[in-house]
């Protein structure tokens, strides 16, 4: 029953490894490590740019991912996946004696992957010189925070980030559920092609999506005003998150037995009433998760936004990258803490939303 979802996770993990950009761009050069996305970035910013090589790499990535997408769709069609039927009751699983060992394992992973790096980043934002504790005039200062908060570019980037992230999240929550429903519940001839097409933006690294949209905006009459505008970034992030968002909502709809809709229609309910009172309330937590993931992705995404940003319009992630490339790691740490606060705040809000639906209660 879990095979289609597990394959989706494997596929998305493979795609994410191919489009990995920020960490590899910062830590890779000293060790002479070049990955798929940083190679494309290098081609784009060559002098002169070698766009042909960059697009050749992107086509190779699509060709590599296509068999995975086909395999996932084939497995997904083989079996029934409905788990929410007329007798469904939501409840937590009792882990028994494995409860505390698994809790310790999760906390160990959480500490190594999240808590420890965040602690060092927070410490670095107050350091006179990043990584040095023996500075003669004192190792710690609040000057970096003061300079960032007073910087008009920072305040503008913060506003642009909120506008882009909220807009991308709302657009995804409105656009992805109808697509998922069409693929799962209808029998239209082109629904398989539609499902396949939702994967294509994700199989392309964010840097290539940004490059493609940049060409579209600059070369298409009437769209050149979108370059450097938040709308261009909203479109880019919505496309980049389409595969994950649609698949999450698809999984939620697949778990709903068609008998729920059939019973409502047999009772005289119209299709719209069935959607509003039965389907949408049951998939609402999944739609909320999609909105949260899209907000976080738009907040911290660099590769997708770096080519579509301008001096007047840029997200905090691009703003932070410029400080890192300039060697100002202290100020970059301050911006990183602000980005973390935004993402954590939205995640906590999503958690509260989940509790309202009983997802965290016994």
C-alpha positions in Angstrom: 0.0 0.0 0.0 2.9 2.4 0.8 4.9 1.5 -2.3 3.7 4.4 -4.5 4.4 6.9 -1.7 7.8 5.4 -0.9 8.7 5.6 -4.6 7.6 9.3 -4.6 10.0 9.9 -1.7 12.9 8.2 -3.4 12.2 10.1 -6.6 12.0 13.4 -4.9 15.1 12.7 -2.9 17.0 11.9 -6.1 15.7 15.0 -7.7 16.7 17.1 -4.7 20.2 15.6 -4.8 20.5 16.6 -8.5 19.4 20.2 -7.9 21.4 20.7 -4.7 22.9 24.1 -5.0 23.5 26.4 -2.0 25.6 24.2 0.3 27.6 22.8 -2.6 28.2 26.3 -4.0 29.6 27.5 -0.6 31.5 24.4 0.6 32.3 22.7 -2.7 35.0 24.9 -4.3 37.7 24.5 -1.6 37.4 20.7 -2.0 37.1 21.0 -5.8 33.6 19.4 -5.6 31.2 20.3 -8.5 27.7 18.9 -8.6 25.0 19.0 -11.2 23.5 22.4 -10.3 26.7 24.2 -9.5 28.0 23.1 -12.9 25.0 24.7 -14.6 25.5 27.8 -12.4 29.1 28.0 -13.6 28.1 27.7 -17.3 25.5 30.5 -16.9 28.0 32.9 -15.2 30.8 32.1 -17.6 32.2 35.0 -19.5 30.7 34.7 -22.0 27.8 32.5 -20.7 27.6 29.0 -22.2 23.9 28.6 -22.1 24.0 25.6 -24.5 26.0 23.5 -22.1 23.7 24.5 -19.2 20.6 23.4 -21.1 22.4 20.2 -22.2 22.9 19.3 -18.5 19.3 20.1 -17.8 18.1 17.8 -20.6 20.4 15.0 -19.3 18.7 15.4 -15.8 15.2 15.1 -17.3 16.3 12.0 -19.2 17.7 10.5 -16.0 14.5 11.2 -14.1 11.9 10.1 -16.7 12.2 6.4 -15.9 11.6 7.0 -12.2 8.5 9.0 -13.0 7.2 6.3 -15.3 7.9 3.6 -12.7 6.1 5.5 -10.0 3.0 6.0 -12.1 2.9 2.4 -13.1 3.1 1.2 -9.5 0.5 3.8 -8.4 -2.1 2.4 -11.0 -1.7 -1.2 -9.9 -3.4 -1.3 -6.6 -6.2 0.2 -4.5 -5.0 2.7 -2.0 -8.3 3.8 -0.3 -7.9 3.8 3.5 -10.5 6.4 4.5 -13.9 4.9 4.0 -17.2 5.0 5.8 -15.8 3.2 8.9 -12.6 5.3 9.1 -11.4 6.5 12.5 -8.2 8.5 12.9 -5.9 7.3 15.8 -2.3 7.3 16.6 -0.3 4.0 16.5 1.1 2.7 19.8 4.8 2.1 19.5 5.0 0.1 22.8 8.6 -0.5 24.0 10.0 1.0 20.9 8.7 4.4 21.8 11.7 5.8 23.7 14.4 4.2 21.5 12.8 5.7 18.5 12.4 9.0 20.3 16.1 9.0 21.2 17.0 8.3 17.5 14.9 11.1 16.3 16.3 13.5 18.8 19.9 12.4 17.8 19.2 13.1 14.2 17.4 16.4 15.0 20.4 17.5 17.1 23.0 16.7 14.5 21.0 18.0 11.5 19.2 21.0 12.9 20.0 22.1 16.5 23.8 22.1 16.3 24.0 24.0 13.0 21.4 26.5 14.2 23.3 27.0 17.4 26.6 27.8 15.6 24.8 30.1 13.2 23.2 32.0 16.0 26.6 32.2 17.8 28.3 33.4 14.6 25.8 36.2 14.2 27.1 37.8 17.4 30.8 37.1 16.7 33.2 40.0 15.8 34.9 37.7 13.3 33.1 34.5 12.3 34.7 31.4 13.9 37.3 33.2 16.1 36.9 33.3 19.8 40.2 35.1 20.6 39.7 38.5 19.0 41.8 41.1 21.0 39.0 43.7 21.3 36.3 41.2 22.2 34.9 38.2 20.4 31.2 39.1 20.5 29.2 42.1 19.3 25.7 43.1 18.3 26.9 45.4 15.6 26.0 42.9 12.8 22.4 42.8 13.9 22.2 46.6 14.1 23.6 47.1 10.7 21.3 44.5 9.1 18.1 45.8 10.8 19.0 49.4 9.7 19.8 48.4 6.1 17.0 49.4 3.7 17.9 46.6 1.4 17.3 44.1 4.1 13.9 45.6 4.9 13.0 45.5 1.2 14.2 41.9 0.9 12.1 40.9 3.9 9.0 42.5 2.4 9.7 40.9 -1.0 10.2 37.5 0.7 6.9 37.7 2.5 5.0 38.8 -0.6 6.6 36.0 -2.8 6.3 33.3 -0.1 2.6 34.0 0.8 1.6 34.5 -2.8 3.3 31.2 -3.9 1.7 29.3 -1.0 -1.8 30.6 -1.7 -1.5 30.0 -5.5 -0.3 26.4 -4.8 -3.2 25.7 -2.4 -5.6 26.9 -5.1 -4.0 25.4 -8.1 -2.7 22.0 -7.0 -5.9 20.4 -5.5 -7.9 20.6 -8.8 -4.9 19.1 -10.7 -4.6 16.2 -8.2 -8.4 15.6 -8.3 -8.4 15.5 -12.1 -5.6 12.9 -12.1 -7.0 10.7 -9.4 -10.8 10.8 -9.8 -11.5 11.5 -13.5 -11.1 9.3 -16.6 -10.1 12.0 -19.1 -7.8 10.8 -21.8 -5.0 13.2 -21.0 -4.9 12.7 -17.2 -1.8 10.5 -17.4 0.0 13.1 -19.5 -1.1 15.8 -17.0 0.3 13.7 -14.1 3.6 13.3 -16.0 3.8 17.0 -16.8 3.5 17.9 -13.1 6.8 16.2 -12.5 8.8 18.0 -15.3 9.4 21.3 -13.4 10.9 19.4 -10.5 13.2 17.3 -12.7 14.8 20.5 -13.8 17.1 22.2 -11.3 15.9 25.5 -9.9 18.7 27.4 -11.6 17.5 26.1 -15.0 13.9 27.0 -14.2 15.1 30.5 -13.4 17.1 30.7 -16.6 14.2 29.4 -18.7 11.8 31.9 -17.2 14.3 34.7 -17.6 14.4 34.0 -21.3 10.6 33.8 -21.5 10.2 37.1 -19.7 12.8 38.9 -21.7 12.0 37.5 -25.1 8.2 37.5 -25.0 6.5 40.8 -25.8 4.5 42.0 -22.9 6.2 39.9 -20.3 9.5 41.8 -20.0 8.0 43.8 -17.2 7.8 40.7 -15.1 11.6 40.4 -14.8 12.7 41.7 -11.5 9.0 41.7 -10.3 7.7 39.5 -7.4 5.3 37.9 -9.9 8.1 36.3 -11.8 9.4 34.7 -8.5 5.9 33.5 -7.6 5.6 31.8 -10.9 9.0 30.2 -10.6 8.5 28.9 -7.0 5.0 27.6 -7.9 6.4 25.6 -10.8 9.3 24.3 -8.8 7.0 23.0 -6.0 4.3 21.6 -8.3 5.4 17.9 -8.2 5.7 17.7 -4.5 2.5 19.6 -3.9 0.4 17.6 -6.3 1.8 14.3 -5.1 1.0 15.1 -1.5 -2.6 16.0 -2.3 -2.9 13.0 -4.7 -1.9 10.7 -1.8 -4.6 12.3 0.4 -7.3 11.9 -2.3 -6.2 8.3 -3.1 -6.8 7.4 0.6 -10.5 8.6 0.3 -12.8 5.8 -0.9 -15.0 6.8 -3.8 -17.9 5.5 -1.7 -17.9 8.7 0.3 -18.6 10.8 -2.7 -21.1 8.2 -4.1 -23.0 8.2 -0.9 -23.3 12.0 -0.9 -24.5 12.0 -4.5 -27.0 9.2 -3.8 -28.3 11.4 -1.0 -29.0 14.2 -3.4 -25.9 16.3 -2.9 -24.5 18.0 -6.0 -20.8 17.6 -7.0 -19.9 21.1 -5.6 -21.6 20.3 -2.3 -19.8 16.9 -2.1 -16.5 18.7 -2.7 -17.1 21.4 -0.2 -18.5 19.2 2.7 -16.7 15.9 2.2 -13.6 15.9 0.0 -12.1 19.3 0.9 -12.4 19.0 4.7 -10.7 15.5 4.5 -7.8 16.7 2.3 -7.5 20.1 4.0 -4.6 19.1 6.2 -2.7 17.9 3.1 -3.4 21.2 1.3 -2.2 23.1 4.4 1.0 21.1 4.4 1.5 22.0 0.7 1.0 25.7 1.5 3.6 25.5 4.4 6.1 23.7 2.2 5.7 26.2 -0.6 6.1 29.1 1.8 9.3 27.6 3.3 10.6 26.8 -0.2 10.0 30.3 -1.4 11.6 31.7 1.7 14.8 29.8 1.5 15.1 28.9 -2.2 18.2 30.4 -3.8 18.8 28.6 -7.1 15.3 29.3 -8.4 15.4 33.0 -7.5 19.0 34.0 -8.1 18.5 34.7 -11.9 15.1 36.3 -11.6 16.0 38.7 -8.8 17.1 42.2 -9.3 18.6 44.9 -7.1 15.0 46.2 -6.5 13.4 42.8 -5.9 15.2 40.0 -4.2 14.4 37.5 -1.5 16.3 37.2 1.8 17.9 34.0 0.6 19.5 35.8 -2.4 20.4 38.7 -0.1 22.2 36.3 2.2 24.0 34.6 -0.7 25.5 37.9 -1.8 26.9 38.4 1.7 28.3 34.9 1.7 30.0 35.4 -1.7 31.5 38.7 -0.4 32.9 36.8 2.7 30.7 38.6 5.2 29.7 35.5 7.1 28.7 37.4 10.2 26.0 39.4 8.4 25.0 36.3 6.5 24.4 34.5 9.8 22.0 37.3 10.9 20.0 36.9 7.7 20.0 33.2 8.2 18.5 33.5 11.7 15.8 35.7 10.3 15.0 33.2 7.6 14.9 30.4 10.2 12.5 32.5 12.3 10.1 32.9 9.3 10.2 29.2 8.5 9.8 28.1 12.1 6.9 30.4 12.6 5.0 29.1 9.7 5.8 25.5 10.7 4.4 26.1 14.2 1.3 27.7 12.7 0.9 24.6 10.6 1.3 22.4 13.7 -1.5 24.3 15.4 -3.6 23.8 12.3 -3.0 20.1 12.5 -4.0 20.0 16.2 -7.3 21.6 15.3 -8.0 18.5 13.0 -7.0 16.1 15.8 -3.8 15.0 14.1 -1.7 15.5 17.3 -4.2 14.2 19.9 -4.8 10.8 21.3 
